[in-house]
Amino acid sequence: MTFEILHTDPNSAARAGRLTTDHGVIETPIFMPVGTVASVKAIHTHELKEDIKAQIILGNTYHLYLRPGIDTLERAGGLHKFNGWDKPILTDSGGFQVFSLSENRKLKEEGATFRSHIDGSKHLFTPEKVVDIQRSIGADIMMAFDECTPGTADYSYAKKSMELTHRWLERGLKSFASTEPKFGFNQSFFPIVQGCVYPDLRRQSAEFIASQQQDGNAIGGLAVGEPTEIMYEMIEVVNEILPKDKPRYLMGVGTPQNILEAIERGVDMFDCVMPTRNGRNGMLFTSNGIMNMRNEKWKNDFSPLDEMGTSYVDHQYTKAYLRHLFISKELLAMQIASIHNLSFYLWLISEARNHIQAGDFISWKKGMIEQLGQRM
């Protein structure tokens, strides 16, 4: 994998780059649709490629390990062959999912023991096993196994958790270095910065992660309960240390406003379930703000979903029609809303890239942030 920075914003840390993998080129900054269980919910692969214009998607190690299972994925020839996506894929190591199973998991030096949310069966994830699983999945970018601490964790717990994550990383890197890709293309391995909301821990973690000299680096453990301004502060602290010539991936974040603020602070890659999850529940993100499609006010509104035309569905369907589908509990409502929201996220991040290249990102972002926060 290679990464080059093509443009930098003169008034911020924002940058536009190009990340090249064996499955294709990714223009950064980039938003990555989440395909947790080998599919982006309610979206066909051809829609992801041709309509939404996604350049890379995510899979999840925890979920894919449990179902369909590693044996099935290996027999298929890896996740790319299994789901028909021939562009880059990144896999989350499962650390966040294990973290979210707080009542059904136990952490120890060896790894994390947990019970499946599907059938209650007991499993152990170690840093080495997570590397092996991601080799079998065949992601272009693999993530290190870490512990994701809640944003409310006290200093003592956050420090011990960060140190455990670092020890796990060393083991994961050894396993990555001693194994080979299984499907004939290269894979990269990204470490993850932790440290909760404590600047000194974040600096310590960022320095340790940077010293590993991997193809890229991730920032984890944010947007998990801490105030938004603290999240932005932690991004700034970390990005002062992480290498500028490597892509920086902010995991699981977030709202359109969060993404623009993080781009200003030097982040290159994002993922979040928000556009599809909120879309399935009737919330649309648009260039003019947020819409609840079940509201009565849209009943006789025959205007496009977004006048900016951020998605091909915007001028194909009206607000009134989409509201009717949601009120009628039609499955098509969830598909249209998901396509729109993902298209909007990809449009927004593409616009950010354009304005970084033009040198006016900050002034554009200020106006856009004001619009995005409105409730329509």
C-alpha positions, 0 to 999 in steps of 0.5 A: 500500500502506498499513500501520497499527499497531493494538496494541503490546506493553507489554513488548517491541517486538512489534506487531500491524498491518494491511497493505493492498494492492490484492489484500487485507488482511494482518494482521501479524505474518504468515508467508508460505508460499513458492511459489517456482515459482508453487506452494506445494509439495504444496498446492492453492490452495483449501487455502492459502485455506480451510484454511491461511488464508494471506493472502499467498504468495511467488514467486521472480524467479529461478525464474519468470524461468527457468521458465515465463518472463516471456513466458508470465507476461505472456500469462497476465496476471501471476502472480495469473492464472497460478496462480489466487491472488487475494490478495497476492503478494511476490516475492524478487528472486533475490538469494539464489538468485544468491548460492547459485550461488556456483560458477556466478555472477560479480558486477560493478558492472553486475549478476550473471552466472549460469548457469541451474541448469536448462540451464546457459544464461548470464544477467545480472541487473541492478537494472533488469532485476530490476524489469522482471521483477517488473513482468511477474510482477505481485507486490504487493510487489517486492524490490530486487536485492541481494547476500546475503553469507554469515554467515561473510564477513569485514568487508572483504567484507561492507562492499564487498557492502553498498555494492554492494547500496546502489548497486544499490538506487539504480538499482533505485529509479530503474527502479521510479519510471520504470516502471508496473505492467502489470496494473492494480494498484499495486506496492510496492518494498522495499529490503533491509538488509545488513551481515552480522554487523557492527553498524556495517555493519548500522546504516549499511545500515539508515540508508540503507534508511530514508532511501529512504522506501519502503512497507516494508523488509526485513532480509536476509542472516541465517540464512545461517550465523551463530549464532542469538544474533548474528541476534537481535542484528542484528535489534535493531540494525536495528529501532532504526533502521528506521521504526516506521510501515513493515512490517519483513520478515525474509527467509528465517527460520525456525524457530517459535522464530526467528519468535517471537523476531523478533516480540518484536524488532519484525518483522512479516513472515516467510517460510521453506521450512522448514514445507513442506520439513521436512514433505515429509521427515517432520518435523512442527512441533506445539504440543508440539514436533517429531515425526519421523513415521518413528519407530517410536513412532508406529506404534500411536499413534492420537491426533491429529497435534496435540491443539491442532487447529492444522490441519484435518488434525490430527483427520482423520488420526492419527500412526499413519496419517501414519507409515504413509504415510511408510513406504509412500512415499505422496505423500499423506504429503507433502501432509498434512505440508505442510498441517499445518506451514503451518497450524501456522505460521499458527496460531502467528503468529495466536496471537502477534498475539492475545497482543500485543493482549491485552498478555501476549505475553512471558509467553505466548512464554516458555512456547511457546518451551519447548514448541516446542523439545521432541523428541517 
